Amino acid sequence: MIDKTVENVQQACEGITDGMTVMLGGFGLCGIPENCIAELVRKNVRDLTCISNNAGVDDFGLGLLLQQRQIKKMIASYVGENAEFERQLLSGELEVELIPQGTLATRCMAAGYGLPAFYTPAGVGTEVAEGKETRTFNGKEYLLEYAFDADFAIVKAWKGDTAGNLIYHSTARNFNPAMAMAGKITVAEVEKLVPAGELDPDQIHTPGIYVHRVFQGAHYEKRIEQVTVRKR
């Protein structure tokens, strides 16, 4: 069995260079690849096109890359709680493609399935449809959307094995499985790394066939974007 482990985050992110397109799993701050984002900041790679549901917050997640002006284009579903993202968007400093969340997920999955494009009703009659091909099926209009073409996909899992099989924990699964399928090179950072054969096959969310590099991460903060608790 092929061992896909690398020793550290530096080896995991090797080959990510200026101008590349990188997918990053997560939703808000849940299930984001904290170690790899920190490494991209340290490497100071520039002019990145980042595909992610959102861009974290000002001082965490992809917000760290935005602070250093390392992202040229952001492809996301919403701006979220990131004031710097909003500022760069409104000032024209950052190219942004905002797309419906379901379309974002399906463009990831299409890339994983090897499908070049698909039709969807999401966005018809809105700014999302501007400049896009449309077609009518059974009397309803659909947009043509293209699969993503990402150089790297970076995901975060709760547990993985040396063959690259991954298990995500609860809502931290979010966009990670779809993105793990879609990158030319998929990097997975995990909280727990175990020998191949230890994971229950029925519990695996991402088969190792999709993963090229896996390593055990460290020092996860797991911040919560907004904490809401009931009154005592």
C-alpha positions in Angstrom: 0.0 0.0 0.0 1.3 3.5 -0.9 2.3 5.6 2.0 1.2 9.2 1.4 2.4 10.7 4.6 4.8 13.7 4.6 6.8 14.7 7.6 5.5 18.3 8.1 3.5 21.1 6.7 6.5 22.5 4.7 6.6 19.3 2.7 2.8 19.2 2.4 2.8 22.6 0.8 5.8 22.1 -1.4 5.1 23.2 -5.0 2.5 25.8 -4.2 3.8 28.9 -6.0 2.8 32.4 -7.1 -0.3 32.6 -9.4 -1.7 29.2 -8.6 -5.4 28.3 -7.9 -5.9 26.7 -4.5 -9.1 25.3 -3.0 -9.4 25.4 0.8 -11.9 23.4 2.8 -14.0 24.8 5.6 -17.1 26.8 6.4 -16.7 29.9 8.4 -13.8 28.9 10.7 -15.1 25.3 11.0 -12.9 22.6 9.4 -10.3 25.0 7.9 -6.7 23.8 7.3 -5.1 26.0 9.9 -1.6 24.6 9.5 -1.4 24.9 5.8 -2.9 28.5 5.8 -0.2 29.5 8.2 2.5 27.9 6.0 1.2 29.8 2.9 1.5 33.0 4.9 5.1 32.0 5.9 6.0 31.1 2.3 4.6 34.5 1.1 3.2 33.0 -2.1 1.5 35.8 -4.1 -1.3 36.3 -6.7 -3.3 33.3 -5.5 -6.7 32.5 -6.7 -8.4 31.0 -3.7 -11.6 28.9 -3.8 -13.4 28.7 -0.5 -16.9 29.1 0.9 -15.7 32.3 2.6 -12.5 34.0 3.6 -12.4 33.5 7.4 -12.2 36.5 9.6 -9.8 39.5 9.7 -7.1 37.8 11.8 -7.7 34.1 11.2 -8.2 31.6 8.4 -7.9 33.0 4.9 -8.1 36.5 6.5 -4.4 36.1 7.2 -3.6 35.8 3.5 -5.8 38.8 2.7 -3.9 40.8 5.3 -0.7 40.2 3.5 -2.3 40.9 0.0 -1.4 37.3 -1.1 -4.8 36.7 -2.7 -5.4 38.1 -6.2 -8.9 36.6 -6.7 -11.4 35.1 -4.2 -14.0 32.7 -5.4 -16.5 32.3 -2.6 -20.1 32.1 -1.6 -20.2 35.1 0.8 -18.1 37.7 2.4 -19.0 36.6 5.9 -17.5 38.3 8.9 -14.3 39.5 7.2 -14.2 43.3 7.2 -10.9 43.3 5.3 -12.4 41.1 2.6 -15.3 43.5 2.3 -12.9 46.5 2.2 -10.7 45.0 -0.6 -13.8 44.0 -2.5 -15.4 47.4 -2.4 -12.1 49.2 -3.2 -11.4 47.1 -6.2 -8.1 45.8 -4.8 -9.4 42.2 -4.8 -11.1 40.4 -7.7 -14.1 38.5 -6.3 -16.4 36.0 -7.8 -19.4 35.5 -5.6 -21.4 32.4 -6.5 -24.4 30.5 -5.0 -23.3 28.1 -2.3 -24.8 25.1 -4.1 -23.1 26.1 -7.3 -19.8 26.3 -5.5 -20.2 22.8 -4.1 -21.3 21.4 -7.5 -18.4 23.0 -9.3 -16.1 21.2 -6.9 -17.9 17.9 -7.3 -17.9 18.2 -11.1 -14.2 18.6 -11.1 -13.9 15.4 -8.9 -16.2 13.5 -11.2 -14.3 14.5 -14.3 -17.3 16.5 -15.7 -16.3 19.7 -17.6 -19.6 21.6 -17.0 -23.2 21.3 -15.9 -26.5 23.2 -16.0 -28.1 24.7 -12.9 -31.2 26.9 -12.3 -29.3 28.7 -9.5 -28.6 32.3 -10.4 -31.0 32.6 -13.4 -32.2 36.1 -13.8 -29.6 37.6 -11.5 -26.1 39.1 -11.8 -24.7 35.6 -11.5 -26.1 34.9 -15.0 -24.4 37.8 -16.7 -22.3 36.6 -19.7 -23.1 32.9 -19.2 -24.7 30.5 -21.6 -28.2 29.5 -20.9 -30.4 26.7 -22.1 -34.1 25.7 -21.5 -35.1 22.3 -20.4 -38.7 21.4 -20.0 -39.7 25.0 -20.1 -37.2 26.1 -17.4 -34.0 28.2 -17.9 -30.6 26.9 -16.7 -27.1 28.4 -16.6 -24.0 26.6 -17.8 -21.4 26.5 -15.0 -17.9 25.1 -15.4 -16.0 22.7 -13.1 -13.2 24.3 -11.1 -9.6 23.8 -12.3 -7.5 23.9 -9.2 -3.8 23.3 -8.9 -4.1 22.2 -5.2 -6.9 21.3 -2.9 -6.1 21.7 0.8 -8.5 20.1 3.3 -8.6 19.3 7.0 -9.9 16.1 8.6 -10.3 14.8 12.1 -8.6 11.4 11.4 -6.6 10.0 8.5 -4.4 7.0 7.8 -1.1 6.7 5.9 -2.9 5.7 2.7 -4.8 9.0 2.7 -8.2 7.8 3.8 -10.0 10.6 5.7 -12.8 10.9 8.3 -14.2 14.3 9.2 -15.9 15.2 12.5 -19.5 16.4 12.4 -20.0 19.8 10.8 -16.3 20.2 10.1 -17.0 17.9 7.1 -18.7 20.7 5.2 -16.8 21.5 1.9 -13.8 19.3 2.7 -14.9 16.0 0.9 -16.0 17.8 -2.3 -12.7 19.8 -2.5 -10.6 16.7 -1.6 -11.9 15.1 -4.9 -11.2 18.2 -7.0 -7.6 19.3 -6.8 -4.8 18.1 -9.2 -2.9 17.6 -5.9 -4.8 17.2 -2.7 -3.2 17.9 0.6 -4.8 16.7 3.9 -3.9 17.8 7.3 -5.4 15.7 10.1 -5.7 15.8 13.8 -4.9 12.1 14.2 -2.8 10.1 11.9 -3.0 6.3 12.1 -1.6 3.3 10.2 -3.4 2.1 7.1 -6.0 -0.5 8.1 -7.0 1.1 11.4 -10.0 3.1 10.1 -13.3 1.3 9.7 -14.0 1.3 5.9 -17.6 2.1 6.5 -16.7 5.3 8.3 -14.4 6.8 5.7 -15.7 9.9 4.0 -12.8 10.6 1.6 -11.1 7.5 0.0 -7.3 7.7 -0.1 -7.4 7.6 -4.0 -8.1 11.3 -4.0 -5.4 12.3 -1.5 -1.8 12.8 -2.5 -0.2 14.1 0.7 -1.3 13.7 4.3 0.3 14.9 7.6 -0.6 15.3 11.2 -1.3 18.9 12.1 -0.7 20.6 15.4 -1.8 23.4 17.7 -5.4 23.7 16.3 -7.2 26.8 17.7 -10.6 25.8 16.3 -11.9 29.3 16.7 -15.7 29.9 16.7 -16.8 32.7 14.4 -19.7 33.8 16.6 -20.5 32.3 19.9 -24.2 32.4 20.9 -25.3 31.0 24.2 -28.7 31.0 26.0 -29.2 33.3 29.0 -28.9 31.7 32.3 
